[in-house]
């Protein structure tokens, strides 16, 4: 069993959870985040000596089955002196739990009630949310040495039914914690802890295939190359990520078909799309269903939304930022339909090299804070966005996939290149950057100075074209 101090990352989250143990008031804690990100593990590790009751719901079960499971766990864990009747509804179930919890209230240390995958308990006509409201407001909120910790992967449900609740749970959450996938740095630490010997470039390749999801990274084996790791986990029929894709979305969303359509469209358009463009490509009507699906995908961390530079009234851009979904739709799905199934061959192809370029841009987006640190502007607000010009009779169309609009009067146009060696700027490439910068300066409404930044794996050859066009460079190591 891992020790708390051995948990990779989660430093701030662990501090918050441990501070709750010292609180002198009742606590209502919500821990949320996408599937497989390690929510349950973190809670159990931090609170393993303080949990007095723990219940995990089951996806797809009807109310009667959920209540039956709750009753069995209650009997097993609390061992009541007198026989208690099985609860017929959630109000009675929570009454059993409240009676037990109130007896623990007099203990000096904080006692934890942990309900995992809470959203799955909210089955049709179960009145679960109303019963939860009564449980907290009438009983547990009176017990200063009790903390109710709820957890769930269905982030959109937690957001709508708990955080935005306008009834009895309005503003009742005392602490909310969102767990996100590991950063590159945390992924490197995780690999080192498991004695998986990979360099920065190889970890980046791994990250681009499966992201920083802890449960996915748990599949790594010592003594294998990154190509072997990806092949085993993603392309072999028994590999965890060979069939994970559909489970990922249907486990989170009741009607996942719209979500999957949107994800597939965004996977084909790595630079991102507006809501209108998305609807057109997905052949969906703009309305409640697409807005709801986009909101849920964003809340669960699969996509991101960014406002365009200089014109906040224009529609923002949605981007797919889930690395596994991107990799699955580009390579694994095709392999499962009869395409190339050996990653040792796939990774040598031009298609993979081109895809890596887009994935590395995505990685730069998600590690914007690390880029800012490398540029020496960590504490400064910078609007992270992209910029696109359709072209006219005077200038050709162009697009800049990563722009940092800084508060210190400077705008960084970032050129992102994933390469297996030092990148060489040619005369033609320097001309491209020069033209792009000129178009940007001619058409933006800002009076700020503009500079070109190169973000690459191993840096660039310092030739005359580099010194002419690049004002600052950031390398892959800076993202860790």
Buried (B, 14 or more C-beta within 10 A) or exposed (E): EEEEEEBBBBEEBBEBBEEBBEBEEBBBBBBBBBBBBBBBBBBBBBBEEBBBBBBBBEEEBEBEEBBBBBBEBBBEEBEEEEEBEBBEBBBBBBBBBBEBBBEBBEEEEBBBBBBBBBBBBBBEEBBBBBBBBBBBEEBBBEBEBBBBBBBBBBBBBBBBBBBEBEEBBEEBBBBBBBBBBBBBBBBBBBBEEBEBEBEBBBBBBBBBBBBBBBBBBEBBEEEBEBBEBBBBBBBBEEBBBBEBBEEBBBBBBEEBEBBBBBBBBBBEBBBBBBBEBBBEBBEBEEEEBBEBBBBBBBBBBBBBBBBBBBEEEEBBBBBBBBBBBBBBBBBBBBBBEEEBBEBEEBBEEEEBEEBBBBBBBBBBBBBBEBBBBBBEBEEEEBBBBBBBBEEEEEBEEBEBBBBBBBEEEBBBBBBBBBBEEEBEBEEEBBEBBBEBBEBBBEEBEEEBEBBBBBBBBBBBEEEEBBEBBBBBBBBBBBBB
